[in-house]
Amino acid sequence: GAYNLSIRNPSELTKIRANWESFVATFTAHDPELFSQPGMLTLGERLERWAPWVAAQLDAEPTDAHATLVHGDFKAMNVFLPAEGSGEKAVLIDFASTGVGYGMADVAMHLNHAVLPEDMSAGGEERLLDGYLAALKAARGPGAAEYPRDLALRHYRLGCVDYGRFVVGRFWSAGKTTPDSFAAKAASPNSGLWNRRVDAALAFAARINRYLAVFERGSAFLRCSTCACTVVC
């Protein structure tokens, strides 16, 4: 995928802490309650520390259970929706990043990139995920192997954290990510909602924090399978 840690510039990882500290300083006034939640102020440090482990969980071989072809850059501009009532299907473009992975990583990128924060709130995120899983099951047919909901949600949450690492390290540059910079991109179909709406950015940050905390609580000690680094809660 386009944001896979293994192909990104290493400097993106080293910029996460400074970028996040700048984001906190710039946006805390917009939602003080959010930034008072546990883990929010240290999210940059945590993302940097957990990034190799998270990325390793999303690595898949063609023979792995539930592995599939993923688009890899499933942003809004790469999906063309049909006109209402046309009977046509959605059309995808730009397959330069297609490869083997877990499909929920595509889902994680697309929901966070393209879906309005009000449609993700109040149970909306869960309804979208369940709708996707139901459609996937129907498309695969009755003879297909089960993709357990708990595992699919785990892959989705890992995808959200992994994509969050990319966004914070690559796009939320220190000193350059402001309400004005979001407003300048407001009409850009190639920009994620997290880069053109303050409410979407804050909702995404809260989601990253919430899902990262799930994995932090899951184990007191984990060893990354790709680089042998250790992650300690």
ABEGO torsion letter per residue (X at the ends): XAABAAABBAAAAAAAAAAAAAAAAAAAAABAAAAABBGAAAAAAAAAAAAAAAAAAABBBAABBGBBBBAGBBBAAABBBBBBGAGBBBBBBGAAABBBBBAAAAAAAAAAAABBAAAABGGAAAAAAAAAAAAAAAAAEAABBBBBAAAAAAAAAAAAAAAAAAAAAAABBBGABBAAAAAAAAABAABBAAAABAAAAAAAAAAAAAAAAAAAAABABBBBAAAGBBBBX
